[in-house]
């Protein structure tokens, strides 16, 4: 059996690794990298660290507006699918690469499998939410990470081909955490002590494209009273530079380049708290048992909030500061993302369904 797997962004490289590892034991996988994340710090280093085979195709699409980027990907992916003629197409998450891959396959009548199906923030202003919904509704196999995701699909009338498999990020975490502990020297390199620093990631347009919001976020971090490590996404760096905020950065905020998976995993694991507007980082924080402060008004990972390990604060300076100072989970995080075997379950179901 042959599948084409489509990835394009950092979180998808991480999610792809455990599925690819299992699937390639018995079948052929063609890996297509759209180029959505294209520099070494956001792309190549993840293939190297996670032992993912080099992509068979790198489409080199790069950045652009949502419509132009998705359209360019759609045409280029269609060319690959017509050449390879796979039995199924596998897409991950909620990026423009996800939607383009699903649409290209659906229009060619190739079965679509969606890993991380059923997530909803219920905010259609987020491009990721639009991508999720559209991808789910043109998928033939929907691999849900949580019971909440499966319920979301059912409420939209999607019940056929839905499988609750757990979260592939849990697989990646279990596989790589010990490796990160052994290999990473990021804390020593930055000069921070375990449990005595914050980690922040900001990349969503709702925050980066608003000078008022990103200024409020940095202002709160500047008053945190402890070191703040800020790996800066290339897109975020562009806006910070344009606003003149890079040269006015508070002294306690340590701006660094994007990190590879192992260094980022190690950095997050030993943080006092994590502040983020990323969906994936919210989940990683929960799996690591590190309190998370989410710089958004909503989340697709409601389980982390309900468990008391994630708090939604938006971009308000005072709310962020209050959470930094006082947010403390009252109970241990419970397991709600599976048993670390989602990759093997997805590979098994794919094999059975496509053959049938």
C-alpha positions in Angstrom: 0.0 0.0 0.0 1.2 3.5 -0.8 0.2 6.7 1.0 1.2 10.3 0.5 1.8 12.2 3.8 1.6 16.0 3.6 3.4 18.2 6.1 4.5 21.8 6.1 4.9 23.2 9.6 6.8 22.4 12.8 3.9 20.7 14.7 3.2 18.5 11.7 6.8 17.2 11.6 6.5 16.2 15.2 3.1 14.5 14.6 4.3 12.8 11.5 7.3 11.1 13.1 5.5 8.3 15.1 3.0 7.6 12.3 5.6 7.4 9.7 7.8 5.2 11.8 5.0 2.6 12.2 3.6 2.8 8.7 6.9 2.3 7.0 7.3 -1.1 8.7 5.0 -2.7 6.1 4.1 0.0 3.5 5.3 2.7 1.2 5.1 6.3 2.3 5.8 9.3 0.0 6.5 12.4 2.2 5.6 15.8 0.8 6.8 19.0 2.4 4.9 22.0 1.2 7.6 24.4 2.4 5.2 26.4 4.6 7.9 26.5 7.3 11.1 26.7 5.2 14.1 27.9 7.2 16.4 25.4 9.1 15.2 26.4 12.6 11.5 25.7 11.7 12.0 22.8 9.3 15.1 20.8 8.5 16.2 20.5 12.2 13.0 18.6 13.0 13.6 16.0 10.3 17.1 15.6 11.6 16.2 15.3 15.3 13.1 13.2 14.9 14.7 10.8 12.4 12.1 11.4 9.8 13.2 10.4 6.3 14.0 13.3 4.0 10.9 14.5 2.1 10.4 12.9 -1.3 9.1 16.3 -2.5 9.8 19.8 -1.2 7.3 22.1 -2.9 9.0 25.3 -1.7 5.8 27.2 -1.5 7.0 29.5 1.3 5.0 32.3 2.9 2.1 34.4 1.4 -1.5 35.4 2.1 -3.8 32.5 3.1 -5.5 32.4 -0.3 -2.4 32.6 -2.4 -0.4 30.1 -0.2 -3.3 27.6 -0.1 -3.9 27.9 -3.9 -0.2 27.4 -4.7 -0.1 24.3 -2.5 -3.3 22.9 -4.0 -1.9 23.0 -7.5 1.5 21.6 -6.6 0.1 18.8 -4.4 -2.3 17.8 -7.2 0.6 17.4 -9.5 2.3 15.1 -7.0 -0.8 13.0 -6.4 -1.4 12.5 -10.1 2.2 11.3 -10.5 2.2 9.0 -7.5 -1.4 7.7 -7.6 -1.5 6.8 -3.9 -4.0 4.6 -2.1 -4.7 7.4 0.5 -3.5 10.9 1.5 -2.6 11.6 5.1 -2.8 15.1 6.5 -2.1 16.5 9.9 -3.6 19.3 12.1 -5.0 22.6 10.9 -2.6 24.5 8.6 -3.0 25.7 5.0 -0.9 22.6 4.1 -3.6 20.4 5.7 -6.4 22.0 3.8 -4.6 22.0 0.5 -3.7 18.4 0.8 -7.2 17.3 1.7 -8.8 19.3 -1.1 -6.4 18.1 -3.7 -7.0 14.5 -2.7 -10.7 14.8 -2.4 -11.0 16.3 -5.9 -9.0 13.4 -7.3 -11.2 10.9 -5.4 -8.3 9.7 -3.3 -9.3 8.8 0.3 -8.3 11.4 2.9 -7.1 10.6 6.4 -7.0 13.4 8.9 -4.8 13.1 12.0 -6.0 15.4 14.8 -9.6 15.5 13.5 -12.5 17.0 15.4 -10.7 19.9 17.2 -12.8 23.0 17.6 -12.1 26.5 19.1 -15.5 27.6 17.8 -13.9 30.8 16.5 -14.2 31.1 12.7 -12.0 34.2 12.8 -9.1 31.9 13.2 -7.9 30.5 9.9 -6.9 27.3 11.6 -10.6 26.8 12.6 -11.7 27.1 9.0 -9.0 24.7 7.9 -10.0 22.1 10.6 -13.7 22.2 9.7 -13.2 22.0 5.9 -10.6 19.2 6.2 -12.8 17.1 8.5 -15.8 17.4 6.2 -13.9 16.1 3.2 -12.0 13.3 5.0 -12.8 9.6 4.8 -10.9 8.6 8.0 -10.9 10.9 10.9 -8.4 10.2 13.7 -9.5 11.9 16.9 -7.0 12.6 19.7 -9.7 13.0 22.4 -13.3 12.1 23.3 -14.2 15.8 23.0 -13.0 15.8 19.4 -15.1 12.8 18.5 -18.2 14.5 20.1 -17.5 17.7 18.1 -17.6 15.7 14.9 -20.8 13.9 15.9 -22.5 17.2 16.6 -21.7 18.2 13.0 -23.2 15.0 11.7 -19.8 13.3 11.0 -20.0 9.8 12.4 -18.7 7.5 9.7 -15.0 6.7 9.6 -14.3 8.4 13.0 -11.7 6.7 15.2 -10.6 7.7 18.7 -6.9 6.8 18.7 -5.3 9.2 21.2 -2.8 11.9 20.4 0.3 11.3 18.3 2.0 14.2 20.2 1.9 11.9 23.3 3.7 9.2 21.2 6.4 11.8 20.3 6.7 13.0 23.9 7.2 9.5 25.3 9.7 8.6 22.5 11.8 11.8 22.8 11.7 13.1 26.4 14.4 10.9 27.7 16.5 11.7 24.7 16.1 15.4 25.3 17.1 15.1 28.9 20.3 13.3 27.9 21.3 15.5 24.9 20.0 19.0 25.4 22.2 21.7 27.0 19.8 24.5 26.3 19.4 25.6 29.9 23.2 25.9 30.3 23.5 27.7 27.0 20.9 30.3 27.9 22.0 30.5 31.6 18.7 29.7 33.4 18.0 27.5 36.4 15.3 24.7 36.3 12.0 25.9 37.7 13.1 29.6 37.8 12.1 30.9 34.3 9.2 31.3 32.0 8.9 30.2 28.4 6.8 32.2 25.9 5.8 31.6 22.3 3.8 34.0 20.2 3.0 33.6 16.6 -0.8 34.0 15.9 -1.8 37.0 13.7 -4.3 38.0 16.3 -1.4 38.8 18.6 1.5 39.6 16.3 -0.4 41.8 13.9 -1.6 44.1 16.7 1.0 46.4 18.0 -1.2 47.1 21.0 -1.6 43.4 21.9 2.1 42.4 21.4 3.2 45.5 23.4 0.8 44.5 26.3 2.2 40.9 26.3 5.8 42.1 26.4 4.9 44.6 29.1 3.5 41.9 31.3 6.5 39.7 30.7 8.8 42.6 31.6 7.2 42.7 35.0 7.4 39.0 35.6 10.3 39.3 38.1 12.2 36.3 36.6 13.9 35.4 33.3 11.6 34.9 30.3 13.0 32.8 27.4 11.4 33.8 24.1 12.2 31.6 21.0 10.9 34.0 18.3 9.1 32.7 15.3 10.4 34.3 12.0 7.0 35.9 11.4 6.9 37.3 14.9 10.4 38.7 14.6 9.4 40.6 11.5 6.5 42.3 13.3 8.6 43.0 16.5 11.3 44.6 14.3 8.7 46.7 12.4 7.2 47.9 15.6 10.6 48.8 17.0 10.1 46.4 20.0 13.2 44.3 19.5 15.4 47.2 20.5 13.2 48.0 23.4 12.9 44.5 24.8 12.7 44.4 28.7 16.0 43.2 30.1 14.6 40.0 31.7 13.3 38.7 28.3 15.9 36.6 26.5 15.1 36.6 22.8 16.5 33.5 21.0 16.2 31.9 17.6 13.6 29.1 17.2 14.7 25.8 18.8 14.8 22.3 17.5 12.3 19.8 19.1 14.7 18.3 21.6 15.9 21.6 23.0 12.4 23.1 23.1 11.1 20.0 24.8 13.8 20.2 27.4 13.3 24.0 27.9 9.5 23.6 28.4 9.9 20.6 30.7 11.9 22.6 33.3 10.0 25.9 33.1 8.1 27.3 36.0 5.2 28.2 33.6 4.7 28.5 29.8 2.9 31.3 28.0 1.7 30.7 24.5 -0.9 31.3 21.8 0.0 27.9 20.2 -2.4 25.0 20.4 0.4 22.4 20.3 2.4 24.1 23.0 -0.7 24.1 25.3 -0.9 20.4 24.9 2.8 19.8 25.3 2.8 21.8 28.5 0.0 19.7 29.9 1.8 16.5 29.0 4.9 17.8 30.7 3.0 18.8 33.8 3.9 22.5 33.4 1.2 25.2 34.1 0.2 27.0 30.9 -1.0 30.5 30.4 -2.7 30.8 27.0 -2.6 34.2 25.3 -6.0 33.7 23.6 -9.7 34.0 24.4 -10.4 30.4 23.4 -8.7 27.0 22.9 -9.3 23.8 20.9 -7.7 21.9 23.8 -10.5 22.4 26.3 -9.4 19.4 28.3 -6.3 21.2 29.6 -8.5 24.1 30.9 -11.1 21.7 32.5 -8.2 19.9 34.2 -7.0 23.2 35.8 -3.6 23.2 34.0 -4.3 25.9 31.5 -5.8 29.4 31.9 -7.1 31.6 29.1 -6.0 35.3 29.5 -6.1 36.8 26.1 -3.6 39.7 25.6 -4.5 41.9 28.5 -1.5 43.0 30.5 -3.1 42.8 33.9 -4.6 39.3 33.3 -1.3 38.0 32.1 0.5 39.4 35.1 -2.0 38.0 37.5 -1.7 34.5 36.0 2.1 34.7 36.1 1.9 35.6 39.8 -0.9 33.4 41.0 -2.0 30.7 38.6 -1.2 27.3 40.2 -2.9 24.0 39.4 -4.6 22.4 42.4 -4.3 18.7 41.2 -2.2 16.5 39.1 -2.9 16.4 35.4 -4.9 13.3 34.4 -4.2 11.3 31.3 -6.6 12.4 28.5 -4.5 12.1 25.4 -4.1 8.4 25.0 -1.4 5.8 25.9 1.4 6.8 23.5 0.4 4.3 20.8 -1.7 6.5 18.5 0.9 6.1 15.7 0.6 2.3 15.6 -3.2 2.5 15.8 -3.4 4.9 12.9 -1.1 2.7 10.8 -3.2 -0.4 11.6 -6.6 1.3 10.7 -5.2 2.9 7.6 -3.9 -0.5 6.4 -7.3 -2.2 7.1 -9.6 0.5 5.7 -7.7 1.1 2.5 -7.4 -2.6 1.7 -11.1 -3.0 2.3 
